[in-house]
C-alpha cells in the first residue's frame, strides 16, 4: 500500500479525522485502482458514502464486468436508498460468476424492501438451489416468511440455520424460531427455544414473547418470572402489565393481579384495557367499589367500550342501582354507541324505576335481537303483564315456552292466562 495512503488512513482511524481526510482528498488521483478500491471501502466504513460512491462509480466504468466492483457499488446504492440502481447493477452479474449467489441474496433483500415478496422468494430459492447448505440463504428465507406472517414456512429454515449459527447479522435465531412456533399456535413447543433465546441474549422483546407464550401454554409461574424480569429491565414496557395480571390471576393471586394493573396504570394512565381487566379482577376479589371506579375510568376514556359498559352496568344491576344504569347507558349512547344489551338493560332499569313508557320503548328495541332467548321473553312478558297487556304477555310467554319447553314456571303462567281468557 502507498505509504502516504497508509499514513492518511491511520490519521483518520486514530481520531485525527480532518487532517487525515484532507490528505486523502489530495491523494485520490495518484492511487492505483486497487488502492482506490481500498480507499472506497474505508470511506464506506467511516460513513463517507458520497466519497465511496464517487470512486466506485468511476471504477465500475473501468471494470463493468468485475463482480466485486459491481456488488460493492450496489451495496453503496442500497445504503443511499437508491434501490433501483442497485437492482439494475446486480442483474448484470451472470449466473456463471462466483458472485452470482451474493447478487441473488442482495437483490432478494431489495425486492422485499419494495414489497415484491414473490420476486424476493424466487431469488432466494434460486440461490438455495445453487448453494443448498448455505445458512445465510436459509436465514434470508426464514426472515422473508417470518415478516410475511408465514410462520410455518419460516420454522424449518430457522432450524437449519441453528445447526451452525445462533446469531446472524445481529438477530437471535433462537428468538426468531421461538416466535415463529408460538405464532403458529404451538406454545409449549416454543418454550425451550425461548429459554435458549433468553440464555443467548436477554432483551425486552424476547422476555415478553417468552412470558406471553408461557401464559398461553398454561405455565403462569414461568410467565410471571419472565414478566417480572422484563419489568425490572424496563418498567415502562407497558404491554407487560396486562399479561402479568393475567398470569397472577391464573395462579389465583387476585391481589397481585390487581396490583399489576395499578402498576401498569401508573405507566400508562390511558390504557383502557388495563382499567377493564382491573375492574373485572377487583370484582372477583370482592371489591365492587374498586371495580366500579376502574370501569368508569375505562368508559371515560372510550365510551364505545362495550365490555366495560356491560360489566359496570351488571354491577349496578346486582346492586339494584337502576338510576346509575340509566345514567351510564344514556351517557354512552349520547356518543352514538349502540348495543342490543344496552336496550335490554335500559328496559329493565326503566321498568324497575316505574318509567313504563321508556321501558316499553327499549323492550321493543331489544326484542328484535333477543326474541329467541327465553329469559328475555319472560322478562318482557312480566313487564307486559304489569302494564296490563295480557294478550301481548301471553304471546311472549308462549314464545318463551317454544324455546324452553321444559320450563314449568312458563307453563304455569300460561295456564293462568288461559284461565283468564
Secondary structure, 3 states (H helix, E strand, C coil): CCHHHHHHHHHHHCCCHHHHHHHHHHHHHHCCHHHHHHHHHHHHHHCCHHHHHHHHHHHHHHCCCCHHHHHHHHHHHHHCCCHHHHHHHHCCCCCCCCCHHHHHHHHHHHHHHCCCHHHHHHHHHHHHHHCCCCHHHHHHHHHHHHHHCCHHHHHHHHHHHCCCCCEECCEEHHHHHHHHHHHCCCHHHHHHHHHHHHHHCCCHHHHHHHHHHHHHCCCHHHHHHHHHHHHHHCCCCCHHHHHHHHHHHHCCCHHHHHHHHHHHHHHCCCCHHHHHHHHHHHHHCCCHHHHHHHHHHHHHHCCCCHHHHHHHHHHHHHCCCHHHHHHHHHHHHHCCCCCHHHHHHHHHHHHHCCCHHHHHHHHHHHHHHHCCCHHHHHHHHHHHHHCCCHHHHHHHHHHHHHHCCCCHHHHHHHHHHHHHC
